């Protein structure tokens, strides 16, 4: 069946479904410009989406690939993870060919955003679905007359069968800050990172491709433009405190985020972009 794009409602919110080659598919919500589903050619869902996620715009959607901008986490005075996760995005482009489907959504500043962050900007997210990979690219244009700085991330929630059984390769030798105990930076000296407790690490300038070893859900992960990698799992106690996650959801998810946790400066009239590529193995 030839790749195509269709307009749908997903849990009551407007969305687009990309129907890709070899029965792959992806769903991206206009609320938050957020990728919510990615079914690879093996028929398996590769993204985690909480069954308790909120889709009415009163809170960010828990799961998929939230877009964090212009602030990562609580590293500033803005709402956690910035201003875009509950905004309505618009369709900027959509097209499909024999071997791909592609959608671009866009959002810009408005009176509400300028009251919190006084800069003129436009941002876009492009999802390109192919038979053997998924590309997610985030771009920012500075439309103002002065430079601005931001932090941000593609906060990717990956679905796993049991997080205790997965391993991440590719982080050896990189320095990280441990946000669980507040320590760091310190150097990762293991050939694999195992998830055995609450994990919240920021790996700085982690330029090497990553391998998520997770049985038949293994992935190759590559970032371009984003200098950092964030690894997050809330584990038992923290997960139980999150109203939009089930108590045992920590076991079925792992966030591997392409991030810019130190300020990135964009000059007036200039642009910036970063990308995360996911490849089923």
C-alpha positions as CSV (number, residue, x, y, z in Angstrom):
1,X,0.0,0.0,0.0
2,X,1.4,3.4,-1.0
3,X,2.4,5.7,1.9
4,X,-0.2,8.3,2.8
5,X,-1.2,10.9,5.4
6,X,-4.7,11.2,6.9
7,X,-6.4,13.5,9.4
8,X,-7.7,11.7,12.5
9,X,-8.8,12.3,16.0
10,X,-6.6,10.6,18.6
11,X,-8.1,10.4,22.1
12,X,-10.3,13.3,21.0
13,X,-7.5,15.6,19.9
14,X,-6.7,16.5,16.2
15,X,-3.8,14.5,14.8
16,X,-2.3,13.2,11.6
17,X,-1.5,9.6,10.9
18,X,1.4,8.8,8.7
19,X,0.9,5.5,6.9
20,X,4.4,4.5,5.8
21,X,5.9,1.7,3.8
22,X,5.8,-1.9,5.0
23,X,2.8,-1.2,7.3
24,X,4.7,1.3,9.4
25,X,2.7,4.2,10.9
26,X,3.1,7.2,13.1
27,X,0.6,9.5,14.8
28,X,1.5,13.2,15.6
29,X,-0.8,15.4,17.6
30,X,-1.5,19.0,16.7
31,X,-1.7,19.5,20.5
32,X,1.9,20.1,21.4
33,X,3.3,19.1,18.0
34,X,3.9,15.8,19.7
35,X,4.6,12.4,18.2
36,X,2.4,9.9,20.0
37,X,2.8,6.6,18.2
38,X,5.3,4.8,16.0
39,X,4.7,1.3,14.8
40,X,7.7,-0.1,13.1
41,X,7.8,-2.7,10.3
42,X,7.7,-5.5,12.8
43,X,4.2,-4.4,13.9
44,X,5.5,-3.4,17.4
45,X,4.7,0.0,19.0
46,X,8.0,1.6,19.8
47,X,6.9,4.7,21.8
48,X,5.5,4.7,25.4
49,X,2.2,6.6,25.9
50,X,0.6,6.5,29.3
51,X,-2.9,5.1,29.6
52,X,-3.5,8.0,32.0
53,X,-2.3,10.7,29.7
54,X,-4.4,13.9,29.5
55,X,-5.4,15.0,26.0
56,X,-7.6,18.1,26.7
57,X,-4.8,20.6,26.8
58,X,-5.0,21.2,30.5
59,X,-1.7,19.4,31.0
60,X,1.1,18.1,28.7
61,X,0.5,14.7,27.2
62,X,2.6,12.0,29.1
63,X,4.5,10.0,26.6
64,X,5.5,9.9,22.9
65,X,8.0,12.7,22.0
66,X,7.2,15.9,23.8
67,X,9.0,19.1,22.5
68,X,10.7,21.0,25.2
69,X,11.4,24.6,24.3
70,X,12.7,27.2,25.3
71,X,13.5,25.7,28.6
72,X,14.6,22.2,29.5
73,X,13.1,20.8,32.7
74,X,13.1,23.3,35.5
75,X,16.3,25.0,34.5
76,X,14.9,28.5,34.6
77,X,11.8,30.6,35.5
78,X,9.5,29.3,32.8
79,X,7.0,26.4,33.2
80,X,8.8,23.0,33.3
81,X,10.0,22.0,29.8
82,X,8.9,25.3,28.3
83,X,5.9,26.8,26.5
84,X,5.0,24.5,23.6
85,X,3.7,21.3,25.0
86,X,0.1,22.5,25.4
87,X,0.0,24.8,22.4
88,X,-2.0,24.1,19.2
89,X,0.4,23.6,16.2
90,X,-0.5,24.1,12.6
91,X,0.2,21.9,9.6
92,X,3.0,23.5,7.6
93,X,3.7,20.7,5.1
94,X,2.7,17.1,4.4
95,X,3.8,14.8,1.6
96,X,4.4,11.2,0.8
97,X,6.3,9.1,-1.8
98,X,6.9,5.5,-2.6
99,X,9.1,5.0,0.4
100,X,8.3,7.7,2.9
101,X,5.6,9.9,4.6
102,X,6.5,13.3,6.0
103,X,4.7,15.9,8.0
104,X,5.9,19.3,9.3
105,X,4.0,21.1,12.1
106,X,4.7,24.7,13.1
107,X,4.0,27.1,16.0
108,X,5.0,30.7,16.8
109,X,5.1,33.2,19.5
110,X,1.9,34.9,20.7
111,X,0.8,37.3,23.4
112,X,0.8,34.5,26.0
113,X,4.2,33.3,25.2
114,X,5.7,36.8,25.0
115,X,4.4,37.5,28.5
116,X,6.6,34.7,29.8
117,X,9.5,34.8,27.3
118,X,9.7,38.1,25.3
119,X,11.0,36.8,22.0
120,X,9.6,36.5,18.5
121,X,10.2,33.0,17.1
122,X,8.8,30.3,15.0
123,X,9.3,26.6,15.7
124,X,8.6,23.5,13.6
125,X,8.8,19.7,14.0
126,X,9.2,17.4,11.1
127,X,8.4,13.7,11.3
128,X,9.7,11.5,8.4
129,X,8.7,7.9,8.5
130,X,10.4,5.3,6.4
131,X,10.4,1.5,6.4
132,X,13.6,1.2,8.4
133,X,13.8,4.5,10.4
134,X,12.1,7.4,12.0
135,X,13.5,11.0,11.8
136,X,12.3,13.7,14.2
137,X,13.7,17.2,13.5
138,X,13.1,20.3,15.5
139,X,13.9,23.7,14.2
140,X,13.7,27.3,15.6
141,X,13.8,30.6,13.8
142,X,14.6,33.9,15.6
143,X,12.2,36.4,14.1
144,X,13.2,39.2,16.5
145,X,15.8,41.9,16.3
146,X,18.0,40.6,19.1
147,X,19.6,37.2,19.9
148,X,17.9,34.8,22.2
149,X,19.1,31.7,24.1
150,X,17.2,28.6,24.9
151,X,17.5,25.1,26.2
152,X,15.4,22.2,25.1
153,X,14.9,18.6,24.1
154,X,13.1,15.9,22.2
155,X,11.8,14.1,25.3
156,X,11.5,10.7,23.7
157,X,9.6,8.0,25.7
158,X,10.6,4.6,24.4
159,X,8.5,1.5,25.1
160,X,10.2,-1.5,26.5
161,X,8.9,-4.8,27.9
162,X,10.9,-4.6,31.2
163,X,13.3,-1.8,31.8
164,X,15.4,-3.9,34.2
165,X,16.4,-6.1,31.2
166,X,17.6,-3.3,28.8
167,X,21.1,-1.9,28.4
168,X,22.3,1.2,26.7
169,X,25.7,1.2,24.9
170,X,27.6,4.2,23.6
171,X,27.9,6.4,26.7
172,X,31.3,5.1,27.9
173,X,33.8,7.9,28.6
174,X,31.2,10.8,28.5
175,X,30.7,13.0,31.5
176,X,27.3,13.3,33.1
177,X,25.4,15.1,35.8
178,X,23.3,12.9,38.1
179,X,20.1,14.7,38.9
180,X,18.9,12.1,41.3
181,X,21.7,12.7,43.8
182,X,22.8,16.1,42.6
183,X,26.3,15.0,41.9
184,X,28.6,15.5,38.9
185,X,29.9,16.0,36.4
186,X,31.5,12.5,36.6
187,X,32.7,10.2,33.9
188,X,30.7,7.1,32.8
189,X,33.2,4.2,33.0
190,X,30.9,1.3,32.1
191,X,30.5,-0.3,28.7
192,X,26.7,-0.5,29.3
193,X,24.3,1.5,31.3
194,X,21.7,-0.6,33.1
195,X,18.5,0.8,34.7
196,X,18.5,-0.5,38.3
197,X,17.0,2.4,40.2
198,X,15.6,5.9,39.6
199,X,17.8,7.3,36.8
200,X,18.1,10.9,35.6
201,X,21.4,11.7,33.9
202,X,22.5,14.4,31.6
203,X,25.3,13.3,29.4
204,X,27.1,16.4,28.1
205,X,28.5,16.5,24.6
206,X,27.6,12.9,24.0
207,X,28.3,12.7,20.3
208,X,28.4,8.9,19.8
209,X,25.4,6.9,18.4
210,X,23.6,4.9,21.0
211,X,22.4,1.3,21.1
212,X,19.4,0.4,23.2
213,X,19.6,-3.4,23.7
214,X,16.0,-4.5,24.5
215,X,15.5,-8.0,23.0
216,X,13.2,-7.6,20.0
217,X,12.7,-3.9,20.7
218,X,16.3,-2.9,20.3
219,X,17.0,0.5,18.6
220,X,19.9,2.4,17.2
221,X,19.7,6.1,18.2
222,X,21.5,9.0,16.6
223,X,21.3,12.7,17.4
224,X,22.4,15.6,15.2
225,X,22.5,19.2,16.4
226,X,21.6,18.3,20.0
227,X,24.8,18.1,22.0
228,X,23.5,16.2,25.0
229,X,21.7,13.0,25.9
230,X,19.3,12.6,28.8
231,X,18.5,9.2,30.3
232,X,15.4,9.1,32.5
233,X,13.3,6.5,34.3
234,X,11.3,7.5,37.4
235,X,11.4,4.0,39.0
236,X,8.9,2.9,41.6
237,X,8.5,5.7,44.1
238,X,8.7,8.6,41.7
239,X,6.3,7.0,39.2
240,X,3.8,6.5,42.0
241,X,3.8,10.3,42.5
242,X,2.9,11.1,38.9
243,X,-0.8,11.4,38.5
244,X,-0.7,10.7,34.8
245,X,1.2,7.4,35.0
246,X,0.1,4.0,36.4
247,X,2.1,2.8,39.4
248,X,4.0,0.2,37.3
249,X,4.5,2.3,34.2
250,X,8.1,2.8,35.1
251,X,8.8,-0.8,34.0
252,X,7.5,-0.3,30.5
253,X,9.3,3.0,29.5
254,X,12.7,4.6,29.2
255,X,13.4,8.1,28.1
256,X,16.4,8.6,25.9
257,X,16.3,12.3,25.0
258,X,18.2,14.4,22.4
259,X,18.8,17.5,24.4
260,X,20.5,20.9,24.6
261,X,20.8,21.4,28.4
262,X,23.2,24.4,28.2
263,X,22.0,27.6,26.5
264,X,22.0,27.7,22.7
265,X,22.2,31.2,21.3
266,X,20.4,32.1,18.0
267,X,21.2,35.4,16.5
268,X,18.5,37.7,15.1
269,X,17.3,36.4,11.8
270,X,19.1,33.1,12.2
271,X,17.9,29.6,12.8
272,X,18.9,26.4,14.6
273,X,17.9,22.7,14.2
274,X,18.4,19.4,15.8
275,X,17.4,15.9,15.0
276,X,16.9,12.4,16.5
277,X,16.9,9.3,14.4
278,X,15.5,6.0,15.6
279,X,16.4,2.7,13.7
280,X,14.8,-0.6,14.7
281,X,17.4,-3.4,14.9
